[in-house]
């Protein structure tokens, strides 16, 4: 008995712990061993899991008596509510001699507040509630959005609707916005990539097209507060409004709040219901040609090539989406050939970029060394010609389809994204299941479909080539790209504020 009470030698007492540590290390090494032995796989060996099925959440759609279309989507995961109003207007509807008017309306609508909620009071109210209300107008639509906690949604929504119906457009906020726009004009040639994008749009659509014209000092000077108010009154009307709300709310209470705050809204006498007949016509301004913006300070060239494109509702949309992936996706032809194998590009791309209700563009290009500019252009054009004359491989088709279909689910990650898509489809008069029609069309696309679409949509005879770079350093010169050697110079100097 006494022997059993003797203290254990120190080394013996630590032996079990040592065995445990050794066992843990062995397990770690054992688990890591397969990973250490596995070699990296080539991108062509990657396999995508089947994309999960996408389903739409339940939603309510109704119209108010005065013509407002409303979508409600409940989402009680977080105590948040968001809303968005889409108004049928856009800067494409502003007068050419007042270019910039719509942008000012969209900005000052929010920054100027209302008579009930002047700007400073409005900002304080929203900040105290961690809420926001924002507004803006782009080429095809005006938007006014809000975000709020569920407990504050009643008051924030009333502010939101007051801005929609009764913006103050104070003169001082208008002048501030115009001054900021003047600063943007002064800086617009600072970024050569922006210069290339802006001037390419002009070459395709035309410098006077609503889809390409730019704000100038003179057009800003032509805009008065009266112009701002009249533009607002012409288009901000219940018949031109779509409203969507998503989040943690009671649908009965929300519908009552909408009716209370917007149900008695009547359009002004000058209000106009926008139809497709009001939209500007589109045609390509330049069919072919090589153009240069000479910026001697640059050490590389910024290239854009392409022509007028199409719309989402064209039959070729799915096939051209697949072609976009073949050309630009992970391991796409342009990156593999022009950038990696030939070493001619820092950046390279070529996309068919459609729009909802007017033709988009097909644009390719990128950035390259000055001395590689012409080889870069020739190689890019050669790759485009290749997909117009030879079917893509079955393997390229499979990878492109997998990429498009697997990325599809990211358009449906949140109820807010789904609501936004439903509203866009209604706004542009697309079927509500358009995205699912597109999904099916992508899955059914064949190499022959891609070839036919490429031959239809890619038009070598219409391709416009624009280079923003240092003309003296481009060798061989751009003139070697044209039979008659004609390269048209583009002047990007900014017109004086006081001509």
C-alpha positions as CSV (number, residue, x, y, z in Angstrom):
1,X,0.0,0.0,0.0
2,X,2.8,2.4,0.9
3,X,4.5,1.7,-2.5
4,X,1.4,2.9,-4.3
5,X,1.6,6.3,-2.6
6,X,5.1,7.0,-3.8
7,X,5.5,10.1,-6.0
8,X,5.8,9.3,-9.7
9,X,9.1,10.3,-11.3
10,X,8.9,13.6,-13.2
11,X,9.6,12.0,-16.6
12,X,7.0,9.4,-16.0
13,X,4.3,11.9,-15.0
14,X,4.8,13.9,-18.3
15,X,4.8,10.8,-20.6
16,X,1.0,10.7,-21.3
17,X,1.0,14.4,-22.3
18,X,4.0,13.8,-24.6
19,X,2.2,10.9,-26.3
20,X,-0.9,13.1,-26.8
21,X,1.2,15.9,-28.4
22,X,3.0,13.4,-30.7
23,X,-0.4,12.0,-31.7
24,X,-1.8,15.4,-32.5
25,X,1.2,16.3,-34.6
26,X,0.9,13.0,-36.4
27,X,-2.8,13.6,-37.1
28,X,-2.1,17.1,-38.4
29,X,0.7,15.9,-40.7
30,X,-1.5,13.0,-41.8
31,X,-4.3,15.3,-42.7
32,X,-2.1,17.7,-44.5
33,X,-0.3,15.1,-46.5
34,X,-2.8,14.8,-49.4
35,X,-3.0,18.6,-49.8
36,X,0.8,18.8,-50.0
37,X,0.9,16.1,-52.6
38,X,-1.9,17.5,-54.8
39,X,-0.7,19.4,-57.8
40,X,-2.4,22.6,-59.0
41,X,-5.0,22.0,-61.7
42,X,-5.1,23.8,-65.0
43,X,-8.2,26.0,-65.5
44,X,-9.4,23.7,-68.3
45,X,-9.7,20.9,-65.7
46,X,-11.9,22.9,-63.3
47,X,-15.5,21.7,-62.9
48,X,-18.5,23.7,-61.7
49,X,-21.2,22.3,-59.6
50,X,-24.7,22.5,-61.1
51,X,-26.1,26.0,-60.2
52,X,-28.8,26.0,-57.5
53,X,-32.3,26.6,-58.7
54,X,-33.4,30.2,-58.4
55,X,-36.8,31.0,-57.2
56,X,-38.5,34.3,-56.7
57,X,-39.8,35.3,-53.3
58,X,-43.4,36.1,-52.9
59,X,-44.3,39.7,-53.8
60,X,-47.3,41.9,-54.2
61,X,-47.9,44.2,-57.2
62,X,-50.7,46.7,-57.3
63,X,-51.5,50.1,-58.9
64,X,-52.8,53.1,-57.1
65,X,-55.8,55.0,-58.4
66,X,-53.6,57.8,-59.7
67,X,-51.4,55.4,-61.8
68,X,-48.4,54.5,-59.5
69,X,-47.2,50.9,-60.0
70,X,-46.1,49.4,-56.6
71,X,-44.1,46.3,-55.7
72,X,-43.9,45.0,-52.1
73,X,-41.4,42.3,-51.1
74,X,-41.3,41.3,-47.4
75,X,-37.9,40.3,-45.9
76,X,-37.9,40.0,-42.1
77,X,-34.3,38.8,-41.7
78,X,-33.2,42.2,-40.5
79,X,-35.1,45.3,-39.1
80,X,-34.5,47.3,-42.3
81,X,-36.6,48.7,-45.0
82,X,-35.5,50.0,-48.4
83,X,-37.4,51.7,-51.2
84,X,-36.8,52.9,-54.7
85,X,-38.8,55.0,-57.1
86,X,-38.2,54.9,-60.8
87,X,-39.4,57.8,-62.8
88,X,-39.8,57.7,-66.6
89,X,-37.4,60.4,-67.7
90,X,-33.6,60.7,-68.3
91,X,-31.0,63.0,-69.6
92,X,-31.7,61.8,-73.1
93,X,-34.9,63.9,-72.9
94,X,-33.2,67.2,-72.0
95,X,-32.7,69.9,-74.7
96,X,-29.3,69.7,-76.4
97,X,-28.5,73.4,-75.5
98,X,-29.2,72.6,-71.9
99,X,-27.1,69.4,-71.6
100,X,-26.7,68.7,-67.9
101,X,-30.2,69.8,-66.9
102,X,-31.4,66.4,-65.9
103,X,-28.3,65.8,-63.8
104,X,-28.9,69.0,-61.9
105,X,-32.6,68.1,-61.3
106,X,-31.5,64.7,-59.9
107,X,-28.9,66.2,-57.6
108,X,-30.7,69.3,-56.3
109,X,-33.9,67.4,-55.7
110,X,-32.2,65.7,-52.8
111,X,-29.6,68.4,-51.8
112,X,-32.1,71.2,-51.8
113,X,-34.7,69.5,-49.6
114,X,-38.4,70.6,-49.4
115,X,-40.3,73.4,-47.8
116,X,-41.2,71.1,-45.0
117,X,-37.8,69.6,-44.7
118,X,-35.1,72.2,-45.8
119,X,-31.7,70.8,-46.6
120,X,-30.1,71.2,-43.1
121,X,-33.1,69.9,-41.2
122,X,-33.5,67.0,-43.7
123,X,-29.8,66.0,-43.3
124,X,-30.0,66.1,-39.5
125,X,-33.2,64.1,-39.3
126,X,-31.8,61.4,-41.5
127,X,-28.4,61.3,-39.7
128,X,-30.1,60.9,-36.3
129,X,-32.0,57.9,-37.6
130,X,-29.1,56.3,-39.5
131,X,-31.3,56.6,-42.6
132,X,-30.6,57.9,-46.1
133,X,-32.5,59.3,-49.0
134,X,-30.7,59.8,-52.4
135,X,-31.7,60.8,-55.9
136,X,-30.2,61.0,-59.4
137,X,-31.0,60.9,-63.1
138,X,-29.0,59.1,-65.7
139,X,-29.6,58.5,-69.4
140,X,-32.8,56.5,-69.2
141,X,-34.3,56.9,-65.7
142,X,-34.6,59.0,-62.6
143,X,-34.3,57.3,-59.2
144,X,-35.1,58.3,-55.6
145,X,-34.2,55.8,-52.9
146,X,-34.4,55.5,-49.2
147,X,-33.0,53.2,-46.5
148,X,-34.3,53.1,-42.9
149,X,-34.6,51.1,-39.8
150,X,-38.0,49.4,-39.5
151,X,-38.9,51.5,-36.4
152,X,-38.3,54.7,-38.4
153,X,-39.8,53.8,-41.7
154,X,-43.0,55.8,-41.3
155,X,-41.2,59.1,-40.8
156,X,-38.5,58.4,-43.4
157,X,-41.0,57.3,-46.0
158,X,-42.9,60.6,-45.4
159,X,-39.7,62.5,-46.1
160,X,-39.0,60.4,-49.1
161,X,-42.5,61.1,-50.6
162,X,-42.2,64.8,-49.8
163,X,-39.0,64.9,-51.8
164,X,-40.8,63.2,-54.7
165,X,-43.7,65.5,-54.6
166,X,-42.4,68.9,-53.3
167,X,-38.7,69.5,-53.9
168,X,-37.7,73.1,-53.2
169,X,-34.8,73.5,-55.7
170,X,-33.3,76.5,-53.8
171,X,-31.1,78.7,-56.0
172,X,-28.1,78.4,-53.7
173,X,-28.0,74.6,-54.0
174,X,-28.5,74.8,-57.7
175,X,-25.5,77.2,-58.0
176,X,-23.4,74.9,-55.9
177,X,-24.2,72.0,-58.1
178,X,-23.4,73.9,-61.2
179,X,-20.1,75.0,-59.7
180,X,-19.3,71.3,-59.0
181,X,-20.2,70.4,-62.6
182,X,-17.8,73.1,-63.8
183,X,-15.1,71.6,-61.8
184,X,-15.8,68.2,-63.4
185,X,-15.6,69.8,-66.9
186,X,-12.2,71.3,-66.0
187,X,-10.9,67.8,-64.9
188,X,-12.4,65.6,-67.6
189,X,-9.2,65.1,-69.6
190,X,-7.2,64.1,-66.6
191,X,-7.8,60.4,-67.0
192,X,-6.9,59.0,-70.5
193,X,-9.1,56.0,-69.9
194,X,-12.1,58.3,-69.4
195,X,-11.1,60.3,-72.5
196,X,-11.1,57.1,-74.6
197,X,-14.5,56.0,-73.3
198,X,-16.1,59.4,-73.8
199,X,-14.7,60.0,-77.3
200,X,-15.5,56.5,-78.4
201,X,-19.2,57.0,-77.5
202,X,-19.2,60.1,-79.6
203,X,-17.7,58.3,-82.6
204,X,-20.3,55.6,-82.4
205,X,-23.5,57.5,-81.4
206,X,-22.4,60.9,-82.7
207,X,-21.2,63.9,-80.7
208,X,-24.7,65.4,-80.7
209,X,-26.5,62.2,-79.7
210,X,-28.2,62.3,-76.3
211,X,-26.3,59.1,-75.5
212,X,-22.9,60.7,-76.1
213,X,-23.0,64.5,-75.7
214,X,-21.2,66.1,-72.9
215,X,-21.9,68.9,-70.4
216,X,-20.1,72.1,-71.4
217,X,-19.7,75.4,-69.6
218,X,-22.1,77.0,-72.2
219,X,-24.8,74.4,-71.6
220,X,-24.6,74.8,-67.9
221,X,-24.8,78.6,-68.2
222,X,-28.0,78.1,-70.2
223,X,-29.8,76.4,-67.3
224,X,-31.9,78.4,-64.9
225,X,-34.0,77.4,-61.9
226,X,-37.1,77.8,-64.0
227,X,-35.6,75.1,-66.4
228,X,-35.1,72.8,-63.4
229,X,-38.6,73.2,-62.1
230,X,-40.2,72.8,-65.5
231,X,-38.2,69.6,-66.2
232,X,-39.3,68.2,-62.8
233,X,-42.9,69.1,-63.4
234,X,-42.9,67.5,-66.9
235,X,-41.7,64.1,-65.8
236,X,-42.2,63.6,-62.1
237,X,-45.9,62.5,-62.1
238,X,-47.7,59.5,-60.7
239,X,-48.3,58.0,-64.2
240,X,-44.5,57.9,-64.7
241,X,-43.7,56.3,-61.4
242,X,-42.8,52.8,-60.3
243,X,-42.3,52.2,-56.6
244,X,-40.7,49.2,-54.9
245,X,-40.3,48.5,-51.2
246,X,-38.4,45.6,-49.6
247,X,-37.8,44.7,-46.0
248,X,-39.2,44.3,-42.6
249,X,-42.6,45.9,-42.8
250,X,-46.3,45.0,-42.4
251,X,-47.8,44.9,-45.9
252,X,-51.2,46.2,-44.9
253,X,-49.7,49.1,-42.9
254,X,-47.3,49.9,-45.8
255,X,-50.0,49.9,-48.4
256,X,-52.0,52.3,-46.2
257,X,-49.0,54.6,-45.8
258,X,-48.4,54.6,-49.6
259,X,-52.1,55.5,-50.2
260,X,-52.0,58.2,-47.5
261,X,-48.8,59.9,-48.8
262,X,-49.0,59.4,-52.6
263,X,-52.7,58.6,-53.3
264,X,-53.8,62.2,-53.7
265,X,-50.8,63.2,-55.9
266,X,-52.0,64.8,-59.1
267,X,-49.7,65.5,-62.1
268,X,-49.1,69.1,-63.1
269,X,-50.8,70.5,-66.2
270,X,-47.6,70.3,-68.1
271,X,-46.8,66.6,-67.2
272,X,-46.1,64.2,-69.9
273,X,-46.4,60.4,-70.0
274,X,-43.3,59.1,-71.6
275,X,-43.6,56.5,-74.4
276,X,-41.2,54.8,-76.8
277,X,-42.2,57.4,-79.4
278,X,-40.5,60.1,-77.2
279,X,-37.1,58.3,-77.3
280,X,-34.3,59.6,-79.5
281,X,-33.4,57.6,-82.6
282,X,-30.1,55.9,-82.8
283,X,-27.8,55.2,-85.7
284,X,-24.0,54.8,-86.0
285,X,-22.3,58.1,-86.7
286,X,-19.0,56.8,-88.2
287,X,-18.8,53.5,-90.1
288,X,-15.2,52.6,-89.9
289,X,-12.1,54.7,-89.6
290,X,-9.1,55.2,-87.3
291,X,-9.1,58.1,-84.9
292,X,-6.4,59.5,-82.6
293,X,-6.4,61.7,-79.5
294,X,-2.7,62.8,-79.3
295,X,-1.6,63.2,-75.7
296,X,2.2,63.4,-75.8
297,X,2.6,63.0,-72.1
298,X,1.4,59.4,-72.2
299,X,3.8,56.4,-72.2
300,X,1.1,53.9,-73.3
301,X,-1.9,53.8,-75.5
302,X,-5.6,53.4,-74.6
303,X,-7.4,51.7,-77.4
304,X,-11.1,51.2,-78.0
305,X,-12.5,49.5,-81.1
306,X,-16.1,48.6,-82.0
307,X,-19.4,49.7,-83.3
308,X,-23.1,50.1,-82.5
309,X,-24.5,47.1,-80.7
310,X,-28.0,45.8,-79.7
311,X,-30.6,45.3,-77.0
312,X,-31.2,42.7,-74.3
313,X,-34.4,41.5,-76.0
314,X,-32.7,40.5,-79.2
315,X,-32.6,36.8,-80.0
316,X,-28.8,36.8,-80.0
317,X,-28.4,38.0,-76.5
318,X,-27.8,34.6,-74.9
319,X,-25.4,33.5,-77.7
320,X,-23.5,36.8,-77.4
321,X,-23.3,36.4,-73.6
322,X,-21.6,33.0,-74.2
323,X,-19.3,34.6,-76.8
324,X,-18.3,37.3,-74.2
325,X,-17.2,34.6,-71.9
326,X,-15.2,32.8,-74.6
327,X,-13.4,36.0,-75.4
328,X,-13.0,37.5,-71.9
329,X,-13.6,34.9,-69.2
330,X,-11.2,33.0,-67.1
331,X,-8.7,31.7,-69.7
332,X,-10.5,33.6,-72.5
333,X,-9.1,33.8,-76.0
334,X,-8.0,37.5,-75.8
335,X,-6.1,37.1,-72.5
336,X,-4.5,33.8,-73.6
337,X,-3.4,35.0,-77.1
338,X,-2.9,38.7,-77.1
339,X,-1.9,39.3,-73.5
340,X,-0.2,36.1,-72.4
341,X,1.2,34.5,-75.6
342,X,2.0,37.6,-77.6
343,X,2.7,40.0,-74.7
344,X,0.9,42.9,-76.4
345,X,-1.5,44.1,-73.7
346,X,-1.6,45.2,-70.1
347,X,-5.4,45.1,-70.3
348,X,-7.6,43.6,-73.0
349,X,-11.3,43.0,-73.5
350,X,-14.1,42.8,-76.1
351,X,-17.8,42.9,-75.0
352,X,-21.1,43.0,-76.7
353,X,-22.9,45.3,-74.3
354,X,-26.6,45.6,-75.0
355,X,-29.1,48.1,-73.5
356,X,-32.8,47.8,-72.6
357,X,-34.5,50.2,-74.9
358,X,-31.8,51.5,-77.3
359,X,-28.8,49.9,-79.0
360,X,-25.8,49.5,-76.9
361,X,-22.3,49.1,-78.2
362,X,-19.8,46.4,-79.1
363,X,-16.5,47.5,-77.7
364,X,-13.1,46.0,-77.5
365,X,-9.7,47.3,-76.6
366,X,-7.4,47.8,-73.7
367,X,-4.1,49.3,-72.8
368,X,-0.7,48.6,-74.4
369,X,2.8,50.0,-74.9
370,X,3.0,52.8,-77.4
371,X,5.3,50.8,-79.7
372,X,2.9,47.8,-79.5
373,X,-0.3,49.8,-80.4
374,X,-0.7,48.7,-84.0
375,X,0.2,45.0,-83.4
376,X,-2.2,45.0,-80.5
377,X,-5.0,46.3,-82.7
378,X,-4.2,43.9,-85.5
379,X,-4.2,40.9,-83.1
380,X,-7.4,41.9,-81.4
381,X,-9.1,42.2,-84.8
382,X,-7.7,38.8,-85.8
383,X,-9.3,37.2,-82.8
384,X,-12.6,38.8,-83.6
385,X,-12.5,37.6,-87.1
386,X,-11.6,34.1,-85.9
387,X,-14.9,33.8,-83.9
388,X,-16.8,35.1,-86.9
389,X,-15.5,32.4,-89.2
390,X,-14.9,29.3,-87.1
391,X,-17.2,27.7,-84.5
392,X,-16.0,27.7,-80.9
393,X,-15.0,24.3,-79.5
394,X,-17.4,22.2,-77.4
395,X,-15.1,22.6,-74.4
396,X,-15.1,26.4,-74.8
397,X,-18.9,26.3,-75.0
398,X,-19.2,24.2,-71.9
399,X,-16.9,26.4,-69.8
400,X,-18.6,29.6,-71.0
401,X,-22.1,28.2,-70.3
402,X,-21.0,27.0,-66.8
403,X,-19.5,30.4,-66.1
404,X,-22.6,32.4,-67.2
405,X,-25.1,30.0,-65.5
406,X,-23.1,29.8,-62.2
407,X,-22.8,33.6,-62.0
408,X,-26.5,33.8,-62.6
409,X,-27.3,33.2,-59.0
410,X,-25.5,36.3,-57.9
411,X,-28.3,38.3,-59.4
412,X,-30.7,36.8,-56.9
413,X,-28.7,36.9,-53.6
414,X,-31.1,39.3,-51.9
415,X,-34.8,40.2,-52.1
416,X,-33.6,43.7,-52.9
417,X,-31.8,42.5,-56.0
418,X,-34.9,40.6,-57.1
419,X,-37.1,43.6,-56.6
420,X,-34.8,45.8,-58.6
421,X,-34.9,43.4,-61.5
422,X,-38.7,43.1,-61.5
423,X,-39.0,46.9,-61.5
424,X,-36.5,47.3,-64.4
425,X,-38.3,44.7,-66.5
426,X,-41.6,46.6,-66.0
427,X,-40.0,49.9,-66.6
428,X,-38.6,48.8,-69.9
429,X,-41.6,46.7,-70.8
430,X,-39.9,43.3,-70.6
431,X,-41.7,40.1,-69.5
432,X,-41.3,39.5,-65.8
433,X,-39.7,36.1,-66.4
434,X,-37.2,37.5,-68.9
435,X,-34.2,36.5,-66.8
436,X,-35.4,32.8,-66.8
437,X,-35.9,32.9,-70.6
438,X,-32.4,34.1,-70.8
439,X,-31.1,31.4,-68.5
440,X,-32.8,28.7,-70.6
441,X,-31.4,30.2,-73.8
442,X,-27.9,30.2,-72.5
443,X,-28.2,26.5,-71.5
444,X,-29.5,25.6,-74.9
445,X,-26.8,27.6,-76.9
446,X,-24.7,25.6,-79.4
447,X,-21.4,26.4,-81.1
448,X,-23.5,27.0,-84.3
449,X,-25.6,29.6,-82.4
450,X,-22.5,31.4,-81.3
451,X,-21.1,31.5,-84.8
452,X,-24.3,32.7,-86.3
453,X,-24.6,35.4,-83.6
454,X,-21.0,36.5,-84.1
455,X,-21.5,36.8,-87.9
456,X,-24.7,38.8,-87.3
457,X,-23.6,41.1,-84.5
458,X,-19.9,41.7,-85.2
459,X,-19.5,43.9,-88.3
460,X,-15.9,44.4,-89.4
461,X,-16.9,47.0,-92.0
462,X,-18.4,49.2,-89.2
463,X,-15.6,49.0,-86.7
464,X,-14.3,52.3,-85.4
465,X,-10.8,52.4,-84.0
466,X,-9.8,55.0,-81.4
467,X,-6.4,55.4,-79.8
468,X,-5.6,57.8,-77.0
469,X,-1.8,58.0,-76.8
470,X,1.5,59.6,-77.8
471,X,1.4,59.7,-81.6
472,X,5.2,60.2,-81.9
473,X,5.8,57.0,-79.9
474,X,3.4,54.8,-81.8
475,X,5.6,52.9,-84.3
476,X,4.6,51.5,-86.7
477,X,2.2,54.5,-87.0
478,X,-1.6,54.2,-87.0
479,X,-1.7,55.1,-90.7
480,X,-0.6,51.5,-91.5
481,X,-4.0,50.3,-90.4
482,X,-5.8,52.1,-93.2
483,X,-5.5,51.6,-96.9
484,X,-5.3,55.3,-97.7
485,X,-3.3,56.1,-94.6
486,X,-6.0,58.5,-93.2
487,X,-6.0,58.9,-89.4
488,X,-8.5,61.5,-88.1
489,X,-7.3,63.6,-85.2
490,X,-9.8,64.4,-82.4
491,X,-9.5,67.7,-80.5
492,X,-10.4,67.2,-76.8
493,X,-9.6,70.7,-75.7
494,X,-12.3,72.1,-73.4
495,X,-14.4,75.0,-74.8
496,X,-13.9,78.3,-73.0
497,X,-16.4,79.2,-70.3
498,X,-16.9,82.6,-72.0
499,X,-16.4,82.1,-75.8
